């Protein structure tokens, strides 16, 4: 055989073998499945979930009594420490009593004079009656004496009333606490001329228990009333909690007290009042706090981590993982949020496994390597 022809055939053979090797490698590359993707997976939790609503509330005294001067005069003494606890009847202020003591003495003098006139009139009637029977005097003289006695009796009654008023005014110079509670700051100074028209001198607020006012929406109000015919505005036995402005939770629970008789047309809310025990006086009128209450319990709710949800054009999706560890994108309907979890109303079943994190990176039908979702926290 020609040496040149032999070299040509050998080259063709080597080229063919090389081409077959490349083709086989390409085919094996195309048929090889992509590696499974790591994904944090958590099982759907099913349990009864309390639904908690929260409102912004304002504290107010159970009674807020304004302390006013009922007579006009100069304030001569302050007898309480501002901000201290006072009892009903405790002396708070004193107004100069001298003008009122003088008025009382004058009224008592007028009463004594009226009583003297009455005594004389009664003697006249007693003296004239036998004389009139004996025709020693005219009947007209007796009638005049009787009428004078009646006038004197009226004068005595009027003088008694004047004395009582003078005593009352003198008593008003000592201004006392109308209720038990916490006293406020003074709004007038010793030496000021005060009276019924000068406004409140201070306030006394009863703070144990204390009221918490908060608005609920009209929809929430209708929801409460619609659950059971004739049901109260707030379910009986509902307990309220308080979260104070520093984030701490008030240790004592409150209870429903009252609800307003009308809906605010501007805000569409109804004002509700809850009562909270306040024996240590921590809560004060005007203080703001968040009011919380369990308003419903979702039976057998399906819970998943909030981060497992993905919103897409108004709908919500998440990835489930089947027993063969393949991912499936499903559309779900989320409900209320409970802590860092969310209730899923439709689209899932008890026992399903869902991708808890990184759902956006999972393709439908892709193989996944499930890793337990270690950062999952129970709902609060």
Number of C-alpha atoms within 10 A of each C-alpha: 5 6 7 8 10 10 11 10 11 10 11 11 12 10 12 11 10 11 12 11 11 12 11 11 11 11 10 10 11 10 8 8 8 10 10 13 14 13 23 19 22 24 19 19 20 16 11 13 20 17 14 16 13 17 16 16 24 19 22 23 22 18 18 18 19 16 21 19 23 17 18 17 21 18 21 17 15 17 14 17 13 15 14 12 16 23 15 12 12 16 16 21 23 21 27 18 19 12 11 21 16 13 19 21 14 15 21 19 14 19 21 15 16 21 19 14 19 21 14 15 22 19 13 18 19 14 13 21 19 13 14 16 12 10 10 11 14 13 14 10 15 21 15 14 21 19 14 19 21 15 16 22 19 14 19 21 15 15 21 19 14 19 21 15 15 21 18 14 20 21 17 19 23 19 21 20 23 19 18 19 25 22 25 18 13 19 10 16 14 15 13 12 15 22 18 12 11 13 14 17 20 18 21 26 24 24 26 22 19 25 30 31 21 22 22 19 16 16 12 16 17 11 14 17 16 13 11 10 7 8 12 12 17 19 16 10 8 13 18 21 21 25 18 15 11 7 10 10 13 16 10 12 16 25 20 20 13 15 17 12 9 10 16 14 8 6 11 13 19 20 18 21 22 23 23 26 17 18 11 8 15 9 24 19 17 12 13 20 25 19 22 19 19 16 18 13 12 13 11 13 20 25 28 29 27 17 15 23 26 18 10 9 6 6 12 16 19 26 27 25 25 15 8 8 16 20 25 18 17 14 17 17 14 20 14 15 17 19 13 15 21 21 22 20 15 12 13 20 13 13 12 15 22 29 30 25 20 16 21 13 9 21 15 14 15 15 22 22 15 19 13 13 17 9 9 13 11 12 15 10
